[in-house]
Amino acid sequence: MRAVIQRVKKSSVSINNEIIGEIGPGLLVLLGVAKGDDTGNAEYLADKITNLRIFEDENNKMNRSLLETRGEMLVVSQFTLLGDCRKGRRPSFVNAAEPDKANNLYEHFVNQVRRNGIQVKTGQFRAMMDVSLINDGPVTLIVESI
């Protein structure tokens, strides 16, 4: 699994100009599921992201996690994160998981984050979505499962 995480002041996801998920301060997570990923990958990534110390403490040092700040998370499925652009001019998505498997692991990731005590909002799997955010920092990281 591959995630692009962005520390945000707020973020939302819309379909046909209707907001279906919206958060305040926290993390926007764009999540891609690869062939060969399993529930262990989802659990690892959920734990890693919720405990990653990327929020500022009282000394303006990135020393606090999403759990510690009681921030929210918006998770948007994005298979294009698995795109391979090394050859040719069109990305290859052969490394992305099949949709049914990807959706199951996406949902498993979301449930694991919720079990960690985080308020989670989501996009809609396989839908065309508009994602908006106000990046805080900016802080943007790529996190991959083992």
N, C-alpha and C positions, 0 to 999 in steps of 0.2 A: 504494500500500500504506500501511496505517496500523498502527502498533504502539503499544501501551501497554506501557512497560517499567517494571518495579519492581525496585529493588535489594533483594535478599533475603538473609537469613541462611540460610534453607532454604525449599524449595518442593517440592510434589509434585502429581501429577495421578493420579486414580483413576477406574476404571470399575467399577461394581457392587462397591464397597468393596475393590477390588484395585488396589494402587499399580502403575501402568504406567510412571511416570517420576518420578524424584526427584533433586534436586540439593542440594548444600550451598551455601556462599556464592556469589553470582553474580547473575544476572538472570532474572526471569520475564518472558517476552515473549508478550503476547497479540497475535496477528497477524491482520489482516484484509486480504483481497485485493479490490481494486476492479476493475470493468470497465475495460478499457484498460491495466491493468498488464501488464508484460512482465518478462523476465529481467533487464533493466537496472534496473528498480525493485527487484527482489529483491536484486541485487548491491549496489546503492547502500545499501539499508537494512541489509544484513548488515555492510558495511564501517562504516557510520555507527555502528551500535549497538555493535559489538565494540571500536571505537576511541573511543567517547564517554567523556570523562573525568568520571566521576561517582562514583568511589571515592576514599576519603580517602587522602592521603599521610601521611608521618610528622609533618606539621604540621597535621593535621586539615583540610586543604583538599581539595576535590573536584578532584583533579589526576591521577588514575590511571584507566586504562581496564580493561575486563574482561580484555584480553590481558595487561596488566601485572600484574594481581592473580592471574592464572591461575584465575579464577573459572569457574563452569559456567553453562550457559544451559538453561532449560526453555522450550520453544516450544510454545504452544497455539494452534491455529487458532481464530479467533473472528470469524465473518462479521458478528456483530452490531455490531462496531466501525464498520461502514459504514452503520448505521441512521441514517436522516434523521428527526428528530423535530420538525422545524419546523412541519409542518402536521398537523392532526388530533391524535388521541390514540393512534394506533398507529404505531410506526416503519415507515418504508418501507425496504425492502432492495433497491430496484431498482439501486442503485449497486454492490452486491456482485457479484463475478465468479461465473460459473457454476461449479458444484462441481468438474468435471473440471479446468478451467483453474486454479481456486483451489488445488486439491490439488497440481497440478504446480508452481505458483509457490511454494507453501508448502514443498514438498520441495526446490526449488531454493534457497530462502532457507536452509533447514537445512544443505544441503550446502555452501553458500558459507561459513557460519559455521564449519563443521567444517574447511574448507580454511584458514580463518584460524587454526586451532590451538585452537579452543575445544571442550571436551567438551560435547556437546549431548544432551539428553533431550527427548522429545516426548510430546505427547498423541496421541490417535487421531482422525484427520480424520473429521468428521461424527458423532462419538459424543457422547452425553451424558456429561459429565465433571464430577467434583468437583475443584476446584483449591484447594489450601491453600498458605499462605505465611506466613512471618514477615518482614514488611517491615522493611528495615534503613534507618532514618533517621527517618521514612519518606522515601524518594526514589521518586517516580513521575513519569514523563515521557511525553508523546505525541510520537512521531517519525513523520514522513510522508516518503514518497519524492517525488522531484521529478516 
